[in-house]
Amino acid sequence: MREITKAQITIGLLAFFATIWEFILNKTQPTLPEIVGMISLQLVLLLILSYVIIALLEWVKVFDLKTNSILTLIVLVTLKLLTIIKLP
């Protein structure tokens, strides 16, 4: 497996596990199909986003793969946390 593919999958999974706690600790009581559906959808979304962001950063060739991976993880977690925060 190529290094970029390993980085994309790893970053997607790290972002998933870093942000899934909000859904698990949510105050409402969703049903089991809702839980499975939301967790699956979030995993797929974060994997796709990590693939796209790392591919774009590698295409631009500004940083190396490790730096691109860290930047992608920060962006994914920040985007997810911004969707969690409810502004008045």
TIMI-2910 file (N, C-alpha, C, CB; in pm, 1 decimal, decimal comma, always signed):
<rs>
+----------+----------+----------+----------+----------+----------+----------+----------+----------+----------+----------+----------+------+
!      n_x !      n_y !      n_z !     ca_x !     ca_y !     ca_z !      c_x !      c_y !      c_z !     cb_x !     cb_y !     cb_z ! resn !
+----------+----------+----------+----------+----------+----------+----------+----------+----------+----------+----------+----------+------+
!    +84,9 !   -116,6 !     +0,0 !     +0,0 !     +0,0 !     +0,0 !    +90,3 !   +124,1 !     +0,0 !    -97,1 !     -0,8 !   +122,8 !  Met !
!    +52,2 !   +224,0 !    -75,2 !   +131,8 !   +346,3 !    -84,4 !   +123,9 !   +425,6 !    +45,4 !    +84,5 !   +432,7 !   -202,2 !  Arg !
!   +225,9 !   +505,7 !    +69,2 !   +232,1 !   +585,8 !   +191,0 !   +118,2 !   +686,8 !   +198,8 !   +365,1 !   +657,8 !   +199,1 !  Glu !
!    +82,1 !   +746,0 !    +85,5 !    -25,1 !   +845,8 !    +86,2 !   -159,0 !   +781,6 !   +121,4 !    -34,4 !   +915,7 !    -50,3 !  Ile !
!   -181,7 !   +660,4 !    +73,5 !   -306,2 !   +590,1 !   +105,3 !   -311,7 !   +555,1 !   +253,4 !   -319,7 !   +462,7 !    +20,1 !  Thr !
!   -200,0 !   +510,5 !   +308,6 !   -194,7 !   +481,2 !   +452,0 !   -223,4 !   +606,6 !   +533,5 !    -57,5 !   +423,1 !   +490,4 !  Lys !
!   -166,2 !   +718,2 !   +491,3 !   -187,3 !   +844,0 !   +563,7 !   -333,2 !   +886,8 !   +554,3 !    -95,5 !   +955,1 !   +508,3 !  Ala !
!   -394,1 !   +872,7 !   +438,3 !   -533,1 !   +913,9 !   +420,3 !   -626,3 !   +831,7 !   +508,4 !   -574,1 !   +900,5 !   +273,5 !  Gln !
!   -606,9 !   +702,7 !   +513,0 !   -691,5 !   +616,4 !   +595,0 !   -667,6 !   +643,4 !   +743,6 !   -664,8 !   +468,1 !   +562,5 !  Ile !
!   -541,6 !   +656,5 !   +782,7 !   -508,9 !   +680,8 !   +922,5 !   -566,7 !   +813,0 !   +971,6 !   -358,4 !   +679,5 !   +942,0 !  Thr !
!   -552,0 !   +917,3 !   +893,9 !   -602,7 !  +1048,0 !   +934,0 !   -755,0 !  +1046,9 !   +939,6 !   -553,7 !  +1156,8 !   +837,4 !  Ile !
!   -820,1 !   +981,8 !   +844,7 !   -965,6 !   +970,7 !   +848,4 !  -1014,5 !   +899,7 !   +973,4 !  -1015,3 !   +897,7 !   +725,8 !  Gly !
!   -948,7 !   +790,5 !  +1009,7 !   -987,8 !   +716,8 !  +1130,1 !   -957,7 !   +794,3 !  +1257,4 !   -917,2 !   +582,9 !  +1134,3 !  Leu !
!   -843,4 !   +862,9 !  +1262,1 !   -811,4 !   +944,1 !  +1379,8 !   -912,2 !  +1056,9 !  +1397,8 !   -670,0 !  +1001,7 !  +1368,2 !  Leu !
!   -948,5 !  +1122,4 !  +1289,9 !  -1048,1 !  +1229,9 !  +1298,1 !  -1183,6 !  +1173,3 !  +1340,3 !  -1060,7 !  +1303,5 !  +1162,1 !  Ala !
!  -1217,1 !  +1054,9 !  +1291,9 !  -1343,3 !   +990,6 !  +1328,7 !  -1348,0 !   +963,8 !  +1478,3 !  -1362,2 !   +859,6 !  +1250,8 !  Phe !
!  -1243,5 !   +901,3 !  +1531,9 !  -1243,3 !   +868,5 !  +1674,1 !  -1228,9 !   +992,3 !  +1761,5 !  -1131,7 !   +771,1 !  +1704,7 !  Phe !
!  -1167,6 !  +1097,3 !  +1710,1 !  -1154,3 !  +1219,8 !  +1788,1 !  -1286,3 !  +1294,7 !  +1799,0 !  -1049,1 !  +1309,7 !  +1726,4 !  Ala !
!  -1375,5 !  +1275,1 !  +1703,9 !  -1499,4 !  +1352,5 !  +1702,5 !  -1624,6 !  +1270,2 !  +1730,0 !  -1513,8 !  +1420,1 !  +1570,8 !  Thr !
!  -1614,7 !  +1139,3 !  +1739,1 !  -1733,1 !  +1055,3 !  +1758,4 !  -1788,4 !  +1067,4 !  +1899,9 !  -1699,9 !   +909,6 !  +1728,2 !  Ile !
!  -1707,0 !  +1111,5 !  +1994,0 !  -1751,7 !  +1118,8 !  +2132,4 !  -1867,1 !  +1214,2 !  +2150,1 !  -1638,4 !  +1159,9 !  +2221,4 !  Trp !
!  -1874,7 !  +1318,9 !  +2069,3 !  -1987,0 !  +1412,3 !  +2079,7 !  -2117,9 !  +1341,0 !  +2050,8 !  -1968,5 !  +1530,8 !  +1983,2 !  Glu !
!  -2119,4 !  +1256,0 !  +1951,7 !  -2241,8 !  +1184,8 !  +1916,7 !  -2277,6 !  +1081,9 !  +2023,6 !  -2226,5 !  +1116,3 !  +1780,5 !  Phe !
!  -2178,1 !  +1014,2 !  +2076,7 !  -2204,1 !   +912,3 !  +2178,4 !  -2253,8 !   +975,7 !  +2307,9 !  -2077,5 !   +829,9 !  +2205,3 !  Ile !
!  -2197,9 !  +1089,7 !  +2344,4 !  -2234,6 !  +1155,4 !  +2469,0 !  -2349,5 !  +1254,9 !  +2451,7 !  -2114,4 !  +1226,1 !  +2526,5 !  Leu !
!  -2417,2 !  +1249,8 !  +2338,2 !  -2527,8 !  +1341,3 !  +2310,9 !  -2639,1 !  +1320,2 !  +2413,0 !  -2581,5 !  +1321,1 !  +2167,4 !  Asn !
!  -2708,5 !  +1426,6 !  +2447,5 !  -2812,6 !  +1420,4 !  +2551,4 !  -2937,0 !  +1343,1 !  +2507,1 !  -2853,0 !  +1560,8 !  +2591,9 !  Lys !
!  -2970,6 !  +1345,5 !  +2380,6 !  -3090,6 !  +1276,9 !  +2333,6 !  -3066,8 !  +1126,4 !  +2327,8 !  -3132,8 !  +1329,9 !  +2195,3 !  Thr !
!  -3173,1 !  +1051,9 !  +2319,1 !  -3165,5 !   +906,6 !  +2313,9 !  -3208,7 !   +856,7 !  +2175,8 !  -3253,1 !   +843,6 !  +2424,3 !  Gln !
!  -3116,9 !   +853,2 !  +2079,6 !  -3154,0 !   +804,7 !  +1946,5 !  -3170,6 !   +652,6 !  +1946,5 !  -3048,2 !   +846,6 !  +1842,8 !  Pro !
!  -3240,4 !   +603,3 !  +1847,0 !  -3258,8 !   +459,4 !  +1834,4 !  -3131,9 !   +396,8 !  +1776,7 !  -3381,5 !   +427,0 !  +1745,3 !  Thr !
!  -3123,4 !   +264,9 !  +1785,9 !  -3004,8 !   +194,4 !  +1738,2 !  -2980,3 !   +214,9 !  +1589,2 !  -3017,7 !    +47,1 !  +1767,3 !  Leu !
!  -3082,6 !   +207,3 !  +1501,1 !  -3055,6 !   +232,9 !  +1359,2 !  -3003,2 !   +374,4 !  +1332,5 !  -3181,7 !   +210,2 !  +1278,7 !  Pro !
!  -3051,7 !   +472,4 !  +1409,5 !  -3000,4 !   +609,0 !  +1393,4 !  -2854,0 !   +617,3 !  +1433,8 !  -3083,4 !   +707,9 !  +1476,4 !  Glu !
!  -2818,8 !   +550,9 !  +1541,5 !  -2680,3 !   +551,8 !  +1587,6 !  -2588,6 !   +487,8 !  +1483,0 !  -2667,9 !   +477,8 !  +1722,4 !  Ile !
!  -2625,6 !   +370,3 !  +1434,9 !  -2543,8 !   +299,8 !  +1336,1 !  -2534,0 !   +381,1 !  +1207,5 !  -2602,4 !   +160,2 !  +1306,7 !  Val !
!  -2643,2 !   +440,2 !  +1164,1 !  -2643,3 !   +520,2 !  +1042,2 !  -2556,7 !   +643,9 !  +1053,4 !  -2783,4 !   +560,2 !  +1007,3 !  Gly !
!  -2567,8 !   +715,1 !  +1164,7 !  -2488,4 !   +836,8 !  +1182,8 !  -2339,7 !   +806,1 !  +1197,3 !  -2537,2 !   +913,5 !  +1304,9 !  Met !
!  -2307,4 !   +700,3 !  +1269,2 !  -2167,0 !   +663,6 !  +1285,2 !  -2107,9 !   +621,2 !  +1151,0 !  -2151,9 !   +550,5 !  +1389,0 !  Ile !
!  -2181,9 !   +542,5 !  +1074,6 !  -2133,6 !   +499,6 !   +942,7 !  -2118,0 !   +617,8 !   +848,7 !  -2229,0 !   +396,9 !   +881,5 !  Ser !
!  -2216,8 !   +706,5 !   +848,2 !  -2210,8 !   +823,7 !   +761,7 !  -2093,7 !   +914,2 !   +798,4 !  -2341,5 !   +901,7 !   +769,6 !  Leu !
!  -2070,9 !   +933,6 !   +927,4 !  -1960,1 !  +1017,8 !   +970,5 !  -1825,8 !   +955,6 !   +933,7 !  -1967,3 !  +1041,7 !  +1121,0 !  Gln !
!  -1812,9 !   +824,8 !   +947,5 !  -1687,8 !   +758,0 !   +911,3 !  -1659,2 !   +773,5 !   +763,1 !  -1693,1 !   +609,6 !   +948,4 !  Leu !
!  -1758,3 !   +749,0 !   +680,4 !  -1740,3 !   +761,6 !   +535,9 !  -1706,6 !   +906,0 !   +498,0 !  -1867,1 !   +715,0 !   +461,6 !  Val !
!  -1776,8 !  +1001,3 !   +556,9 !  -1752,2 !  +1141,7 !   +526,6 !  -1610,2 !  +1183,4 !   +564,0 !  -1852,9 !  +1229,5 !   +599,3 !  Leu !
!  -1563,3 !  +1145,2 !   +681,6 !  -1428,9 !  +1183,5 !   +723,3 !  -1321,8 !  +1113,0 !   +640,4 !  -1409,1 !  +1152,4 !   +871,0 !  Leu !
!  -1345,3 !   +989,6 !   +599,6 !  -1248,7 !   +921,4 !   +513,0 !  -1240,2 !   +989,0 !   +376,2 !  -1286,9 !   +773,3 !   +496,5 !  Leu !
!  -1354,7 !  +1027,8 !   +320,8 !  -1355,1 !  +1096,5 !   +191,9 !  -1286,1 !  +1232,3 !   +203,0 !  -1499,3 !  +1113,9 !   +140,6 !  Ile !
!  -1319,7 !  +1307,8 !   +307,4 !  -1256,5 !  +1438,3 !   +325,7 !  -1105,6 !  +1426,5 !   +345,2 !  -1318,1 !  +1509,8 !   +444,6 !  Leu !
!  -1061,0 !  +1327,8 !   +421,9 !   -917,0 !  +1312,0 !   +441,2 !   -848,6 !  +1275,0 !   +310,3 !   -888,4 !  +1205,4 !   +547,6 !  Ser !
!   -912,4 !  +1191,5 !   +230,0 !   -856,3 !  +1153,4 !   +101,0 !   -841,3 !  +1275,4 !    +10,6 !   -944,2 !  +1047,5 !    +33,4 !  Tyr !
!   -945,5 !  +1357,3 !     +4,4 !   -944,4 !  +1474,0 !    -84,1 !   -843,5 !  +1578,4 !    -37,5 !  -1084,0 !  +1536,2 !    -91,6 !  Val !
!   -843,3 !  +1608,5 !    +92,5 !   -755,0 !  +1713,6 !   +142,5 !   -607,9 !  +1673,4 !   +128,0 !   -787,1 !  +1744,6 !   +289,5 !  Ile !
!   -574,0 !  +1551,3 !   +163,5 !   -434,7 !  +1508,0 !   +150,1 !   -395,0 !  +1500,7 !     +3,5 !   -413,4 !  +1371,5 !   +217,6 !  Ile !
!   -484,4 !  +1455,5 !    -83,0 !   -452,5 !  +1451,2 !   -226,1 !   -426,5 !  +1591,2 !   -280,7 !   -566,4 !  +1384,6 !   -304,6 !  Ala !
!   -506,8 !  +1688,1 !   -239,8 !   -484,7 !  +1825,5 !   -284,7 !   -353,1 !  +1881,7 !   -232,1 !   -600,2 !  +1914,2 !   -240,4 !  Leu !
!   -323,7 !  +1856,3 !   -105,5 !   -198,1 !  +1905,7 !    -49,2 !    -76,7 !  +1839,0 !   -113,5 !   -195,7 !  +1883,0 !   +101,3 !  Leu !
!    -87,9 !  +1712,5 !   -145,5 !    +21,2 !  +1644,3 !   -214,5 !    +36,8 !  +1694,9 !   -357,6 !     -2,3 !  +1493,6 !   -214,6 !  Glu !
!    -71,6 !  +1731,0 !   -420,6 !    -67,8 !  +1783,1 !   -556,8 !     +2,1 !  +1918,7 !   -561,6 !   -209,6 !  +1794,7 !   -613,5 !  Trp !
!    -21,7 !  +2001,2 !   -459,9 !    +40,5 !  +2133,1 !   -453,4 !   +189,2 !  +2121,4 !   -418,7 !    -31,7 !  +2221,3 !   -349,8 !  Val !
!   +227,6 !  +2020,8 !   -343,1 !   +366,7 !  +1992,8 !   -304,7 !   +432,3 !  +2106,7 !   -226,8 !   +448,5 !  +1963,9 !   -428,0 !  Lys !
!   +360,5 !  +2161,9 !   -130,6 !   +418,4 !  +2265,9 !    -46,5 !   +491,8 !  +2202,4 !    +71,3 !   +309,0 !  +2363,1 !     +3,4 !  Val !
!   +429,0 !  +2102,6 !   +134,5 !   +487,4 !  +2036,9 !   +250,5 !   +507,7 !  +1888,9 !   +219,9 !   +397,8 !  +2055,4 !   +375,5 !  Phe !
!   +573,7 !  +1820,7 !   +312,1 !   +589,0 !  +1676,7 !   +296,9 !   +462,4 !  +1605,8 !   +346,5 !   +714,0 !  +1626,5 !   +374,1 !  Asp !
!   +459,1 !  +1474,1 !   +333,6 !   +339,2 !  +1397,1 !   +366,1 !   +304,2 !  +1404,9 !   +514,7 !   +358,1 !  +1251,8 !   +325,3 !  Leu !
!   +402,5 !  +1403,7 !   +602,2 !   +374,8 !  +1410,1 !   +746,2 !   +309,5 !  +1542,7 !   +783,8 !   +504,2 !  +1390,6 !   +826,7 !  Lys !
!   +361,7 !  +1651,2 !   +731,3 !   +303,7 !  +1782,1 !   +759,8 !   +163,8 !  +1793,2 !   +701,8 !   +392,5 !  +1893,3 !   +704,3 !  Thr !
!   +145,3 !  +1743,0 !   +581,2 !    +11,9 !  +1743,4 !   +519,5 !    -86,9 !  +1662,0 !   +601,4 !    +18,6 !  +1688,5 !   +376,5 !  Asn !
!    -42,8 !  +1550,6 !   +656,3 !   -130,5 !  +1467,4 !   +738,0 !   -172,6 !  +1539,3 !   +865,2 !    -61,7 !  +1336,3 !   +772,7 !  Ser !
!    -78,1 !  +1605,8 !   +929,2 !   -110,5 !  +1678,3 !  +1052,1 !   -205,2 !  +1794,0 !  +1022,1 !    +17,8 !  +1730,5 !  +1120,0 !  Ile !
!   -179,7 !  +1866,7 !   +915,2 !   -268,9 !  +1976,1 !   +875,8 !   -409,3 !  +1924,9 !   +845,4 !   -212,5 !  +2049,4 !   +753,5 !  Leu !
!   -418,1 !  +1812,0 !   +778,5 !   -548,1 !  +1754,2 !   +745,3 !   -622,9 !  +1712,8 !   +871,5 !   -531,0 !  +1633,8 !   +652,1 !  Thr !
!   -553,9 !  +1651,2 !   +965,3 !   -617,8 !  +1611,0 !  +1090,4 !   -670,9 !  +1732,9 !  +1165,9 !   -518,7 !  +1532,9 !  +1178,6 !  Leu !
!   -592,5 !  +1838,1 !  +1170,6 !   -636,5 !  +1960,6 !  +1238,3 !   -759,6 !  +2018,1 !  +1169,5 !   -523,2 !  +2065,2 !  +1241,0 !  Ile !
!   -758,3 !  +2021,6 !  +1037,9 !   -872,2 !  +2076,5 !   +962,7 !   -997,7 !  +1992,7 !   +984,3 !   -839,2 !  +2083,6 !   +812,5 !  Val !
!   -985,5 !  +1860,8 !   +977,5 !  -1102,7 !  +1774,6 !   +993,1 !  -1162,6 !  +1784,7 !  +1133,0 !  -1065,6 !  +1630,0 !   +963,4 !  Leu !
!  -1079,3 !  +1782,8 !  +1233,8 !  -1130,3 !  +1791,2 !  +1370,8 !  -1190,7 !  +1928,9 !  +1395,9 !  -1018,0 !  +1762,2 !  +1473,0 !  Val !
!  -1127,2 !  +2033,7 !  +1344,8 !  -1181,5 !  +2168,0 !  +1362,3 !  -1316,0 !  +2183,1 !  +1293,3 !  -1084,1 !  +2271,6 !  +1309,1 !  Thr !
!  -1327,2 !  +2133,1 !  +1170,3 !  -1456,0 !  +2140,0 !  +1100,0 !  -1564,9 !  +2065,1 !  +1175,3 !  -1442,6 !  +2083,3 !   +958,7 !  Leu !
!  -1532,2 !  +1948,2 !  +1226,1 !  -1630,8 !  +1870,4 !  +1299,1 !  -1669,7 !  +1939,0 !  +1429,5 !  -1577,5 !  +1730,6 !  +1327,1 !  Lys !
!  -1571,2 !  +1994,2 !  +1499,7 !  -1602,2 !  +2062,5 !  +1625,8 !  -1682,7 !  +2189,4 !  +1601,4 !  -1473,4 !  +2096,1 !  +1701,5 !  Leu !
!  -1662,0 !  +2255,6 !  +1490,8 !  -1741,2 !  +2374,5 !  +1458,5 !  -1886,0 !  +2337,7 !  +1430,5 !  -1681,6 !  +2447,7 !  +1337,9 !  Leu !
!  -1911,8 !  +2218,9 !  +1378,0 !  -2049,8 !  +2176,3 !  +1356,1 !  -2117,9 !  +2136,0 !  +1486,7 !  -2054,0 !  +2060,2 !  +1257,6 !  Thr !
!  -2039,0 !  +2101,2 !  +1587,3 !  -2093,3 !  +2061,8 !  +1717,2 !  -2136,6 !  +2184,4 !  +1795,7 !  -1989,7 !  +1981,0 !  +1797,3 !  Ile !
!  -2056,0 !  +2291,5 !  +1789,2 !  -2083,2 !  +2410,6 !  +1868,5 !  -2208,7 !  +2479,1 !  +1816,5 !  -1963,1 !  +2507,5 !  +1865,4 !  Ile !
!  -2301,2 !  +2498,4 !  +1905,7 !  -2427,2 !  +2565,2 !  +1870,0 !  -2417,3 !  +2711,6 !  +1909,6 !  -2549,9 !  +2497,1 !  +1939,7 !  Lys !
!  -2409,0 !  +2799,4 !  +1812,5 !  -2402,8 !  +2942,1 !  +1840,6 !  -2542,0 !  +2998,6 !  +1856,4 !  -2327,9 !  +3016,0 !  +1730,3 !  Leu !
!  -2561,3 !  +3097,4 !  +1943,9 !  -2695,6 !  +3152,0 !  +1967,2 !  -2749,6 !  +3227,9 !  +1847,8 !  -2694,3 !  +3242,8 !  +2087,2 !  Pro !
+----------+----------+----------+----------+----------+----------+----------+----------+----------+----------+----------+----------+------+
</rs>
